[in-house]
Amino acid sequence: MSNVGTKLPMPGSVESKLKLRVLLVEDNVVDAELVLRAIRIDGFDIDSVVVQDEPAFTRALRTHRPEVVLADYNLPNWKGMEALDVLRREGLDVPTILVSGALGDVTAVECIKQGATDYVLKDGLARLPDVIRRALREKHERSLRHQVEEDLARKVDELARSNADLEQFAYVASHDLQEPLRMVAAYTQLLAERYRGKLDEKADTFIAYASEGALRMQILIQDLLAFSRVGQDGAASGSVDCNGVIEDVLQVLASAIRESGAVVRHADLPAVWADRTQVAQVFQNLIGNAIKFCGKDPPAVSVRAEKADQNWLFTVSDNGIGIAPEYAENIFVIFQRLHTRAEYPGSGIGLAICKKIIEHLGGKIWVESQAGAGSTFKFTMPSRGPDERVEARP
């Protein structure tokens, strides 16, 4: 439909008439003229076709392209309700209004169930123009809704393809960069070992810069590879005991814990439905950051969990330097750093990996913090597999 439903003339208005294509399913020409007259005097310019059988009705739908169908429910040979069946078979969204003088309560309810937009008694034809306006308005709104839904679905598909392409590019680029970078790192290290002290002071400084840059780039590429792999098919999901994961993470971080004097405590933690390696990445990044971004006092880290519907809500708290509230979202963006590498080492990708892992599992992660007052990271993970979660819904 073109402009029908966008601006409908009201009774008695001086606006230009609205061209309305009406298809009447009628066997009584007198009644048809009565219906058309009731609409025409109310400001509509009627272009109508009257049919008495299903083949003519179907042909009229395709050629006449009506905005409204008016059908008599009590036709003796071909009942007006069959018009609704034809509309459904044709897959058309055309408001259908049943007009009859013999509709009882039961029939009226049945008409609505069958898909009629409304029903109108012959002795109440004065209501017909308003009913038509309402039907056209509802059709227009449905059309707009459908268009919005289609546009949204298309944009979601485009975004998904774009994200997939970017992840594939990041993976391929990072993977292909490793070999030449490994060669650069190896030869700069050989230069440092063989020629340190044999050239001038500036040469030693330049070689040190090259070695440090190559090492930092290797770490960055490894982190980028880890980020691009999150969400790819092949990760084995199952029940993961977080107590065992925490113990493994503490072993990996043992050197940092010992050097900083950190104390890491955790309550009895539940099992979650995830990939064990990815769960370890989340805890290792969060606990490692709590140890790294510490204040004057030795780091104190606490990990606990509580049930939240079909998820577990985890909390990782520390007594570190904290985060200003205005940066609470920025820290989860890849390569975003709040401090220089001279102050705190790292690539600025750890929290982005945490966010991607948790959102891939259907959870969310956020931080509650104030600058200088420690940080509390909270995130959710599913307690059951997808099939179990669906079955558990009421």
C-alpha positions in Angstrom: 0.0 0.0 0.0 1.3 3.4 -0.9 0.1 6.3 1.2 -2.9 4.6 2.7 -2.9 4.8 6.5 -0.5 7.6 6.8 -3.0 10.4 6.8 -6.7 9.4 6.8 -9.4 12.0 6.3 -11.9 12.3 9.1 -15.7 12.8 8.7 -16.6 16.4 7.7 -13.0 17.4 6.9 -12.2 19.6 4.0 -9.1 17.5 3.1 -8.8 16.0 -0.3 -10.6 12.7 -0.7 -8.6 9.5 -0.2 -8.7 7.1 -3.1 -9.8 3.8 -1.6 -9.9 0.5 -3.6 -12.6 -1.7 -2.2 -13.4 -5.3 -3.1 -17.0 -6.3 -2.3 -17.9 -10.0 -2.0 -21.7 -9.6 -2.5 -24.6 -11.2 -4.3 -27.1 -8.3 -3.8 -26.2 -5.2 -5.8 -28.7 -3.1 -3.8 -26.8 -3.9 -0.6 -23.5 -3.3 -2.3 -24.6 0.1 -3.4 -25.8 0.8 0.2 -22.4 -0.1 1.6 -20.5 2.0 -1.0 -22.8 5.0 -0.4 -22.1 4.8 3.4 -18.4 5.0 2.7 -18.5 7.5 -0.1 -20.4 10.2 1.8 -17.8 10.1 4.5 -15.0 11.5 2.4 -13.6 8.4 0.5 -13.3 8.4 -3.2 -14.3 4.8 -4.0 -12.9 2.6 -6.7 -14.8 -0.7 -6.2 -15.2 -4.1 -7.7 -18.1 -6.4 -6.8 -17.6 -10.2 -7.1 -19.9 -13.1 -6.4 -17.7 -16.2 -6.6 -14.2 -17.4 -5.5 -12.5 -17.4 -9.0 -13.6 -13.8 -9.6 -12.5 -12.8 -6.1 -9.0 -14.3 -6.6 -8.6 -12.6 -10.0 -9.7 -9.3 -8.5 -7.2 -9.6 -5.6 -4.3 -9.9 -8.1 -5.4 -7.3 -10.6 -7.4 -4.8 -8.6 -5.1 -4.8 -5.5 -7.6 -3.6 -3.0 -6.9 -1.9 0.3 -10.0 -3.3 1.9 -12.3 -6.3 1.4 -15.9 -6.1 2.4 -17.6 -9.5 2.6 -21.2 -10.6 3.3 -21.1 -13.5 5.7 -24.5 -14.9 4.6 -24.1 -15.4 0.9 -26.1 -18.4 -0.2 -23.7 -20.0 -2.6 -20.2 -18.7 -1.8 -19.9 -17.6 1.8 -18.0 -14.4 2.6 -15.9 -16.2 5.1 -14.2 -18.1 2.3 -12.7 -14.8 1.3 -10.5 -15.0 4.3 -9.3 -18.5 3.3 -8.4 -17.1 -0.2 -6.5 -14.2 1.4 -4.5 -16.6 3.6 -3.7 -18.8 0.6 -2.5 -15.8 -1.4 -0.4 -14.6 1.6 -1.9 -11.1 1.4 -2.4 -8.6 4.2 -5.7 -7.0 3.3 -8.1 -5.9 6.0 -11.3 -7.9 5.7 -14.5 -6.5 7.2 -17.6 -8.8 7.4 -20.8 -7.0 6.8 -24.1 -8.8 7.7 -27.4 -8.2 9.2 -27.8 -11.6 10.8 -24.6 -12.0 12.9 -25.2 -13.3 16.4 -22.7 -13.3 19.3 -21.3 -16.7 18.5 -20.9 -15.9 14.8 -19.2 -12.6 15.6 -16.6 -14.3 17.8 -16.0 -16.9 15.2 -15.5 -14.2 12.5 -12.8 -12.6 14.6 -11.1 -15.9 15.3 -11.1 -16.6 11.5 -9.1 -13.5 10.9 -11.7 -10.8 10.1 -10.5 -7.3 11.1 -14.0 -6.4 12.4 -17.7 -7.1 11.9 -20.4 -4.6 11.2 -24.2 -4.9 11.3 -26.1 -3.5 8.3 -28.1 -1.3 10.5 -24.9 0.2 11.8 -23.3 1.2 8.6 -22.5 4.6 10.0 -19.6 2.9 11.9 -18.2 1.4 8.7 -15.9 4.4 7.7 -14.3 4.5 11.1 -13.8 0.7 11.1 -12.1 1.0 7.6 -9.9 3.8 8.9 -8.9 1.6 11.9 -8.2 -1.4 9.7 -6.0 0.6 7.3 -4.1 2.2 10.2 -3.4 -1.2 11.7 -2.3 -2.5 8.4 0.0 0.5 7.9 1.5 -0.1 11.4 2.0 -3.8 10.7 3.8 -2.9 7.5 6.1 -0.4 9.3 6.8 -3.0 12.0 7.6 -5.6 9.4 9.9 -3.2 7.6 11.7 -2.3 10.8 12.1 -5.9 11.8 13.5 -6.8 8.3 15.9 -3.9 8.5 17.1 -4.9 11.9 17.5 -8.5 10.9 19.6 -7.4 7.9 21.8 -5.2 10.0 22.3 -8.0 12.5 23.3 -10.3 9.7 25.7 -7.7 8.3 27.2 -7.1 11.7 27.7 -10.8 12.3 29.4 -11.2 8.9 31.6 -8.2 9.6 32.6 -9.5 13.0 33.4 -12.9 11.6 35.5 -11.4 8.9 37.4 -9.2 11.4 38.0 -12.2 13.6 39.2 -14.3 10.7 41.5 -11.4 9.6 42.9 -11.0 13.1 43.6 -14.7 13.4 45.3 -15.0 10.0 47.2 -11.8 10.3 48.4 -12.7 13.8 49.3 -16.2 12.9 51.2 -15.2 9.8 53.1 -12.4 11.6 54.5 -14.8 14.2 57.2 -16.5 12.1 58.9 -13.3 10.7 58.6 -11.7 14.1 60.2 -14.7 15.7 63.1 -14.3 13.3 63.5 -10.6 14.2 63.4 -11.4 17.9 66.0 -14.1 17.5 68.5 -12.0 15.5 68.2 -9.0 17.7 68.9 -11.2 20.7 72.0 -12.6 18.9 73.1 -9.0 18.2 72.7 -8.1 21.8 74.7 -11.1 23.0 77.5 -10.8 20.5 78.0 -7.1 20.2 77.0 -5.7 23.6 79.9 -3.6 24.8 81.8 -3.9 21.5 80.1 -1.0 19.8 79.4 2.4 21.2 76.8 3.2 23.9 74.2 4.3 21.4 74.4 1.0 19.5 73.8 -0.9 22.7 70.7 1.3 23.4 69.4 0.8 19.9 69.8 -3.0 20.1 68.0 -3.0 23.5 65.1 -1.1 22.1 64.8 -3.5 19.1 64.9 -6.5 21.4 62.3 -5.1 23.8 60.0 -4.0 20.9 60.2 -7.5 19.3 59.3 -9.2 22.6 56.4 -6.8 23.2 55.1 -7.5 19.7 55.3 -11.2 20.3 53.2 -10.9 23.4 50.7 -8.6 21.7 50.2 -11.0 18.8 49.7 -14.0 21.2 47.1 -12.0 23.0 45.4 -11.0 19.8 45.3 -14.6 18.7 43.7 -15.5 22.0 41.1 -12.8 21.6 40.3 -13.9 18.0 39.9 -17.5 19.1 37.2 -16.8 21.6 33.8 -17.9 20.3 35.2 -20.0 17.5 33.7 -23.5 17.0 35.6 -26.3 18.6 35.7 -25.1 22.3 34.6 -28.0 24.4 31.9 -26.9 26.8 31.0 -28.9 29.8 30.7 -28.8 33.6 33.8 -27.0 34.9 34.7 -27.0 38.6 35.9 -23.5 39.4 37.8 -24.6 42.5 40.1 -26.7 40.4 40.5 -23.8 37.9 41.4 -21.3 40.6 44.1 -23.7 42.0 45.6 -24.0 38.5 45.5 -20.3 38.0 47.3 -19.7 41.4 50.0 -22.1 40.3 50.5 -20.1 37.1 50.6 -16.8 39.1 52.7 -18.2 41.9 55.8 -16.1 41.0 53.8 -12.9 40.9 52.0 -13.8 44.2 55.3 -14.5 45.9 57.0 -11.3 44.7 54.1 -9.0 45.6 53.2 -10.7 48.9 49.7 -11.1 47.6 47.0 -13.1 49.5 44.4 -14.7 47.3 41.4 -16.2 49.0 38.4 -18.0 47.5 35.2 -19.4 48.9 33.9 -22.8 47.8 33.1 -22.2 44.2 30.5 -23.8 42.0 30.7 -25.6 38.7 29.8 -23.7 35.5 28.9 -24.8 32.0 31.8 -23.5 29.9 35.2 -24.3 28.4 37.8 -24.9 31.1 40.6 -23.1 29.3 38.4 -20.0 28.8 37.2 -20.0 32.5 40.9 -20.1 33.5 41.6 -17.1 31.2 39.0 -15.1 32.9 40.2 -15.8 36.4 43.9 -15.5 35.5 43.3 -12.0 33.9 41.2 -10.7 36.8 43.4 -12.1 39.6 46.6 -11.1 37.7 45.3 -7.6 37.3 44.4 -7.4 41.0 48.0 -8.3 41.8 49.5 -6.0 39.2 47.5 -2.9 39.9 48.1 -2.8 43.7 48.6 0.1 46.0 51.1 0.5 48.8 49.7 -2.5 50.7 50.2 -6.1 49.6 47.5 -7.2 47.2 44.5 -8.9 48.9 42.2 -10.7 46.5 38.9 -12.4 47.2 36.9 -14.6 44.9 33.3 -15.8 45.7 30.1 -16.8 43.9 26.3 -16.8 44.5 23.4 -18.3 42.7 21.5 -16.0 40.3 18.6 -17.8 38.6 20.2 -20.2 36.1 23.6 -18.5 36.4 26.3 -18.1 38.9 27.3 -14.5 39.9 31.1 -14.3 40.5 32.8 -11.5 42.4 36.5 -10.8 42.3 37.4 -8.0 44.8 40.8 -6.4 45.5 42.3 -3.6 47.5 44.2 -2.0 44.6 44.4 1.4 43.0 40.8 1.3 41.8 39.2 2.7 38.7 37.4 6.0 38.3 33.7 5.4 37.4 34.0 7.2 34.1 36.4 4.6 32.9 34.3 1.6 34.0 33.3 0.8 30.4 36.5 1.8 28.6 38.6 -0.9 30.4 36.8 -3.7 28.6 37.7 -2.2 25.1 40.5 -4.0 23.3 43.9 -2.2 23.7 42.4 0.5 26.0 44.9 1.4 28.8 44.5 3.8 31.7 48.2 3.8 32.5 51.5 3.8 30.5 53.6 0.7 30.1 56.3 2.3 32.2 53.8 2.3 35.1 52.2 -1.0 34.6 53.2 -3.6 31.9 50.7 -5.4 29.7 49.0 -5.2 26.3 45.6 -3.8 27.3 43.7 -6.8 26.0 43.1 -9.0 29.1 39.8 -7.5 30.1 38.6 -7.4 26.5 39.2 -11.2 26.4 37.3 -11.7 29.6 34.3 -9.7 28.3 34.3 -11.6 25.0 34.4 -15.0 26.8 31.7 -14.2 29.2 29.4 -12.7 26.6 29.9 -15.7 24.4 28.6 -17.8 27.3 25.6 -15.6 27.5 26.7 -13.7 30.6 27.8 -10.2 31.3 30.7 -8.5 33.2 31.1 -5.2 34.9 33.2 -3.4 37.5 32.2 -1.5 40.6 35.1 0.8 41.7 36.4 4.1 42.9 39.8 5.5 42.3 42.1 4.6 45.2 39.5 2.3 46.8 40.0 -1.1 45.2 37.9 -2.8 42.5 35.1 -5.4 42.5 34.6 -7.2 39.2 31.4 -9.1 38.8 30.4 -11.5 36.0 27.9 -14.2 35.4 28.3 -17.7 33.9 25.7 -20.4 33.2 25.3 -23.2 35.8 23.8 -25.6 33.2 24.0 -26.5 29.6 21.7 -25.0 27.0 19.3 -28.0 26.9 19.1 -28.0 30.7 18.4 -24.3 30.8 15.5 -24.6 28.4 14.0 -27.5 30.3 14.3 -25.6 33.6 12.2 -22.7 32.4 8.7 -22.6 33.9 
